[in-house]
Amino acid sequence: MAAALHLNGLCKAFGKTEIIRGVELEIAKGERHAIIGPNGAGKSTLFNLITGRFPQTSGTISLHGADLAGKAPHEINRMGLSRSFQITNIFGNMTVFENVRCALLWSMGYKYSFWNLLDRSRALTEGAEEILEQINLTERRNLPAGVLSYAEQRALEIGITIAGGADVIMLDEPTAGMSHSETDYIVDLIRKVTENKTLVMVEHDMGVVFGLADYISVLVYGEIIATGRPEEVRANPKVQEAYLGEVLEADH
Ligand SMILES: Nc1ncnc2c1ncn2[C@@H]1O[C@H](COP(=O)(O)OP(=O)(O)OP(=O)(O)O)[C@@H](O)[C@H]1O
């Protein structure tokens, strides 16, 4: 079976500066995979390459075996990959329910185009209600999204990301700026909504990474210096030296 995501010899240069330098990475279907590494290592760039925001300089990216070369972000989204943004994507004046419904309409509308209007409207409403339930926002459904707490807005953002049923979910620093209790809440939510899906996330909080990820890849200066199970990565001397030693010390 093809990997959910396969990066092969992936490179990206901005002008003469090589930012991603020959990344090889295979993420199996159903795996929760975290990409960690120091600031400026290229994690966001890697995300932007996978999601089609930047074209790669060389190498290939495949999603379930299909080459993504030349595909626009919305095409990649419709092939089953959905990402969240560090900066929130929410419409503050629209209700929580409308935000989710709108995301569903956008990402699934084309599949419904042959349905009649009433069935389509009913399916969208039911789909949005299901997502609200999953992200624990059913009771907040009629509030303008702008009045939700920060953690609730991030939960809504995750709901918007999973709307449309993508099976590869990419989250960029999902717990950035959160307190411990908010972080625990969002981690539980991510675990729940990514059940049976493939998760790729960039995250700086090592508690989150080690608690959630099945596999971790460490990106340093545009190269993956290690990939493995959390305990293998933690014990890897190269990783300790390049990144984790410092971060884990800072955490204590
Ligand atoms: N569009 C661009 N043009 C030129 N250089 C860029 C561009 N985008 C990113 N870079 C450079 O690429 C390098 C990697 O940046 P990137 O944001 O991918 O790192 P990161 O690992 O996500 O960092 P952080 O953890 O701080 O978010 C940085 O030196 C950055 O200045």
The ligand as an SDF file (V2000), in Angstrom:
LIG
                    3D

 31 33  0  0  0  0  0  0  0  0999 V2000
    9.3800   33.0050    0.9600 N   0  0  0  0  0  0  0  0  0  0  0  0
   10.6180   32.9720    1.4480 C   0  0  0  0  0  0  0  0  0  0  0  0
   11.6370   33.6160    0.8210 N   0  0  0  0  0  0  0  0  0  0  0  0
   12.8930   33.5480    1.3210 C   0  0  0  0  0  0  0  0  0  0  0  0
   13.2510   32.8790    2.4160 N   0  0  0  0  0  0  0  0  0  0  0  0
   12.2910   32.2260    3.0820 C   0  0  0  0  0  0  0  0  0  0  0  0
   10.9300   32.2310    2.6370 C   0  0  0  0  0  0  0  0  0  0  0  0
   10.2030   31.4910    3.5130 N   0  0  0  0  0  0  0  0  0  0  0  0
   11.0660   31.0470    4.4510 C   0  0  0  0  0  0  0  0  0  0  0  0
   12.3150   31.4840    4.1930 N   0  0  0  0  0  0  0  0  0  0  0  0
   13.5210   31.1980    4.9810 C   0  0  0  0  0  0  0  0  0  0  0  0
   13.5820   29.7840    5.1420 O   0  0  0  0  0  0  0  0  0  0  0  0
   14.1090   29.4470    6.4140 C   0  0  0  0  0  0  0  0  0  0  0  0
   13.2030   28.4490    7.0550 C   0  0  0  0  0  0  0  0  0  0  0  0
   11.9940   29.0940    7.4410 O   0  0  0  0  0  0  0  0  0  0  0  0
   10.7370   28.3050    7.9780 P   0  0  0  0  0  0  0  0  0  0  0  0
    9.7130   29.3360    8.3440 O   0  0  0  0  0  0  0  0  0  0  0  0
   10.3520   27.2390    7.0360 O   0  0  0  0  0  0  0  0  0  0  0  0
   11.3350   27.6500    9.3050 O   0  0  0  0  0  0  0  0  0  0  0  0
   10.6000   26.9740   10.5300 P   0  0  0  0  0  0  0  0  0  0  0  0
   11.3660   25.7320   10.8340 O   0  0  0  0  0  0  0  0  0  0  0  0
    9.1540   26.8300   10.2370 O   0  0  0  0  0  0  0  0  0  0  0  0
   10.8170   28.0430   11.6820 O   0  0  0  0  0  0  0  0  0  0  0  0
    9.9040   28.3900   12.9690 P   0  0  0  0  0  0  0  0  0  0  0  0
   10.0210   27.2080   13.8810 O   0  0  0  0  0  0  0  0  0  0  0  0
   10.5930   29.5900   13.5140 O   0  0  0  0  0  0  0  0  0  0  0  0
    8.5100   28.6460   12.4890 O   0  0  0  0  0  0  0  0  0  0  0  0
   14.2700   30.7500    7.1900 C   0  0  0  0  0  0  0  0  0  0  0  0
   15.6270   31.1170    7.1510 O   0  0  0  0  0  0  0  0  0  0  0  0
   13.4280   31.7240    6.4080 C   0  0  0  0  0  0  0  0  0  0  0  0
   13.9560   33.0190    6.4920 O   0  0  0  0  0  0  0  0  0  0  0  0
  1  2  1  0
  2  3  1  0
  2  7  2  0
  3  4  2  0
  4  5  1  0
  5  6  2  0
  6  7  1  0
  6 10  1  0
  7  8  1  0
  8  9  2  0
  9 10  1  0
 10 11  1  0
 11 12  1  0
 11 30  1  0
 12 13  1  0
 13 14  1  0
 13 28  1  0
 14 15  1  0
 15 16  1  0
 16 17  2  0
 16 18  1  0
 16 19  1  0
 19 20  1  0
 20 21  2  0
 20 22  1  0
 20 23  1  0
 23 24  1  0
 24 25  2  0
 24 26  1  0
 24 27  1  0
 28 29  1  0
 28 30  1  0
 30 31  1  0
M  END
$$$$
